[in-house]
């Protein structure tokens, strides 16, 4: 794969613009952190580590069109108990840079396996994934169960149920240039945050602005679609799994997703978070943080 010196950005100027925005946003990280790039055959993965080095390892995977900074509302609580590693995905926005084209699900799982082997060479770790990161966490846990202590799936993309037609349509409309569909999509998807007050709406507006900047700066990066796990796959989980979803989730009906898991995989712990949708990690951050920690620390 031949790449330019500014890959994966459209130009050197675009790279500089995005890096400046990223550095500005990273100032909101509320706890001490260390950053580094992990080099593997798949590329260079940006990692932000927080928490005591001797604490158990906890790896955080962001959703699509997002970065490690997704975890700003959650990191103080999580890193108080764990050595957290927040990743920028190598196939998405952020500071990670691939050295080969990501074409298949196997490519993504291979990348994550490489990074986790470098971060935690021995023993087990726990995974928390949001949206697309939740789907990826489930894929890794199925492939490498011996490496996983526990896994938390926060509104994972597909994984349990098909995505609603409304979400597909609204997402497609964001591809229309010079229109307001980015804002309409996020205001719909993150409705609870928008309705929570000025601070919640400000966070959503900031996310919209960042999305637009990233789309302008990055070269096109086709996404490998998430998939639905069949009954046999869900039943094969022997490690503890927590599935958490907001009651107003727009991807799929929350209660229907929980009902399916309770029926086909009763060993999976499920929880519906009130007054939240796909924005559950920040509009109900305290509740989500406490539920994650309770699950991870329960023997």
Buried (B, 14 or more C-beta within 10 A) or exposed (E): EEBEEBBBBBEEEBBEBBEEBBEEBBEEBBBEBEEEBBBBEBBBBBBBBBBEEEBBBBBBBBBBBBBBBBBBBBBBBBBBBBBBBBBBBBBBBBBBBBBBEBEEBEBBBBBBBBBBBEBBEEEBBBBBBBBBBBBBBBBBBBBBBEBBBBBBBBBBBBBBBEBBEEBEEBBEBBEEEEEEBBBBBBBBBBBBBBEBEEEBBEBBBEBBEBBEBBBEBBEEBEEBEBBBBEEEBBBEBEBBBBBBBBBBBBBBBBEEBBBBBEEBBEEBBBBBBEBBBBBBBBBBBEBBBEBBBEBBEEE
